């Protein structure tokens, strides 16, 4: 069994581009489960469904859960309390590892931390998983934490110091983004639109909705196509 664990950022990117039906078709082709944590469910359903601005997207996201396109960790016999405990550990380490102007720099939020926590738990259960996260900082934390100093200094315009002894405690997990997901939708011809500009338009659509993908990466993905 394998799983993709979805963060709110990736789901929101797909939702804002109206790719709900294509998402369902992608699930049919995936020999595994699409999972969200209760923390992510809160971000993409429970909170926005109470307002008007993103209520429609939240209702459609809830439908994905009702239809079991998106499932909760309980399908693997994992309790929310186990994820919550690991999530707290990850938040404490990640958000105390970089210092700017004498203050700890907030690196990741609850939802992202819960995704990494579940990935860690599944790994211990020998269940293959990747995390679908569009945020650059989370991806770098998992893959190249040393590069975060430069990124944070550019974003915050302050001198940043890292507690590198914490890096070994960062959760190492595979990361994919909405850009990889729309590429698969294109590759598998899930999106019923014949136009040579389709792949480029999909990649730019998710980029403009928050996916951390560079112009160079878009060109490289198009070359793969």
GIVENDA-V937164 format. One record per residue. N is the residue number from 1. PHI is phi in whole degrees, -180 to 180 (none if undefined). PSI is psi in whole degrees, -180 to 180 (none if undefined). Layout:
# GIVENDA-V937164
n={N	N}
phi={PHI	PHI}
psi={PSI	PSI}
This chain:
# GIVENDA-V937164
n={1	2	3	4	5	6	7	8	9	10	11	12	13	14	15	16	17	18	19	20	21	22	23	24	25	26	27	28	29	30	31	32	33	34	35	36	37	38	39	40	41	42	43	44	45	46	47	48	49	50	51	52	53	54	55	56	57	58	59	60	61	62	63	64	65	66	67	68	69	70	71	72	73	74	75	76	77	78	79	80	81	82	83	84	85	86	87	88	89	90	91	92	93	94	95	96	97	98	99	100	101	102	103	104	105	106	107	108	109	110	111	112	113	114	115	116	117	118	119	120	121	122	123	124	125	126	127	128	129	130	131	132	133	134	135	136	137	138	139	140	141	142	143	144	145	146	147	148	149	150	151	152	153	154	155	156	157	158	159	160	161	162	163	164	165	166	167	168	169	170	171	172	173	174	175	176	177	178	179	180	181	182	183	184	185	186	187	188	189	190	191	192	193	194	195	196	197	198	199	200	201	202	203	204	205	206	207	208	209	210	211	212	213	214	215	216	217	218	219	220	221	222	223	224	225}
phi={none	-138	-150	-110	-102	-98	-86	-60	-58	-71	-63	-65	-59	-68	-65	-67	-101	66	-97	-67	-66	-65	-63	-62	-67	-63	-62	-62	-86	-92	-85	-180	-118	-100	-120	-131	-86	-65	-66	-69	-58	-62	-76	-102	-126	-62	-75	-68	-70	-83	-107	-104	-62	-120	-64	-61	-63	-65	-64	-71	-66	-61	-61	-61	-73	-61	-84	65	-71	-101	-123	-92	-60	-61	-65	-102	75	-101	-85	-59	-65	-66	-66	-60	-64	-70	-60	-61	-61	-64	-59	-63	-71	-62	-87	-124	-94	-130	-120	-135	55	78	-119	-68	-95	-71	-105	-134	-104	-59	-61	-61	-63	-67	-64	-66	-62	-65	-59	-64	-66	-64	-59	-67	-90	63	-105	-69	-150	-131	-103	-95	-136	-92	-74	-65	-63	-65	-62	-67	-60	-80	-106	-142	-60	-62	-77	-69	-58	-63	-63	-66	-65	-68	-75	-100	59	-138	-73	-119	-115	-114	-90	-65	-65	-81	-60	-67	-91	-65	-74	-92	-146	-70	-122	-123	-125	-61	-63	-68	-69	-71	-62	-67	-60	-69	-62	-87	58	-72	-85	-85	-145	-99	-162	-63	-90	-59	-61	-59	-68	-65	-65	-71	-62	-74	-60	-75	-105	114	-72	-81	-134	-85	-59	-64	-65	-62	-63	-67	-65	-65	-66	-63	-66}
psi={146	166	150	126	120	129	161	-37	-44	-43	-40	-41	-45	-40	-44	-17	9	31	37	-49	-38	-35	-41	-42	-37	-39	-38	-31	-13	122	67	-160	147	120	143	149	167	-29	-43	-39	-39	-37	-35	-12	-63	-43	-54	-23	-16	-17	-172	-32	-45	23	-41	-46	-38	-39	-40	-35	-40	-38	-38	-35	-43	-35	-2	25	-47	132	162	160	-16	-21	-20	8	23	130	149	-35	-35	-42	-42	-42	-43	-35	-43	-41	-47	-44	-45	-43	-51	-43	9	10	-13	134	130	127	37	4	147	138	126	120	-48	160	179	-47	-48	-42	-37	-34	-46	-36	-47	-39	-42	-43	-43	-38	-41	-24	7	32	120	132	158	156	130	102	129	-13	129	-42	-40	-43	-45	-35	-38	-34	-43	68	-27	-32	-10	-28	-50	-43	-46	-37	-37	-40	-40	-14	40	160	130	135	146	142	85	-20	-19	-18	-35	-16	-9	141	121	114	157	140	133	165	174	-26	-41	-35	-43	-29	-42	-38	-41	-46	-40	6	35	-36	115	70	118	106	134	-16	-1	-52	-46	-42	-36	-46	-41	-32	-46	-33	-44	-8	13	-3	129	84	134	165	-39	-41	-37	-43	-40	-41	-40	-34	-34	-35	none}
